[in-house]
Amino acid sequence: MLVTGGGGFLGSHVVARLRADGVDPFVARRRDHDLTVAADVERLFADARPELVIHLAAEVGGIGANRANPGRYWYANLMMGAHVLEQARVHDVAKTVLLGTICAYPKFAPVPFREDDLWNGYPEETNAPYGVAKKSVLVGAQGYREQYGLRTAYLLPADQGLTAALRTQATRMPLAVRIEADDALAYALTRLPATYAACASVLSEAARMAPGFAPAHRALGMQLLKAGAWDDAIRELETYLSLAQGASDRAYAQMYLDEARKRREAK
């Protein structure tokens, strides 16, 4: 068995679980095999000789990193997926499991997300290069199955444990500090469809704890926008716009505020 990304947050847990079940996978690490380089992936498959591949490797970050590296994230994730699929075909791998991303869903997909909605719109702009690359790998997997008979599975993960952990901390001021320090965390909460109500509750409490805390207002506004609560969404997004720092953040806030107003007028 080959696991790519086995040293990452998710991959390390998968590898630990496999080993606990008596399976010792070949764990690919970037220092040994750069999956964006075709020759490295050829060498990896020759070394590992896998019957099963679990492809978890990815290049992704929070909002700031996504803005700074849209080209790199599109290229790296597309190339990694394409190379893994091709070598799985060449080596006649029995099954290849590919990890997708919730960021591939349309920006305003109904909550909770459904797989049928995956292609019903364009992803949120800051996530689009990463999300579209991952969706392209899904198309590649479908094509390889149809043409070559390659057995693949494509998983779209959603974290249902994070919100419970945050709810435990929501009565303490450090929650606001934590989200402020990691802007991506607040945004990520808006993309967990299975835990919508709990996310909204946690973010609402964070906003009350720190009224001047812009990311909490943005995240809560996004939740309300997805839920169709236009007036409340507009109030939160207006607050976010008034607190946003820098031209790009203000433009980002204005984009969602305009969308909320347009949807309210169209209802």
Secondary structure, DSSP 8 states (H G I E B T S, - for coil): -EEETTTSHHHHHHHHHHHHTT---EEE-TTT--TTSHHHHHHHHHHH--SEEEE-------HHHHHH-HHHHHHHHHHHHHHHHHHHHHTT-SEEEEE--GGGSBTT--SS--GGGTTSS-B-TTTHHHHHHHHHHHHHHHHHHHHH---EEEE----SSHHHHHHHHTTSTHHHHHHHH-HHHHHHHTT-GGGHHHHHHHHHHHHHH-TT-HHHHHHHHHHHHHHT-HHHHHHHHHHHHHH--SHHHHHHHHHHHHHHHHHHHH-
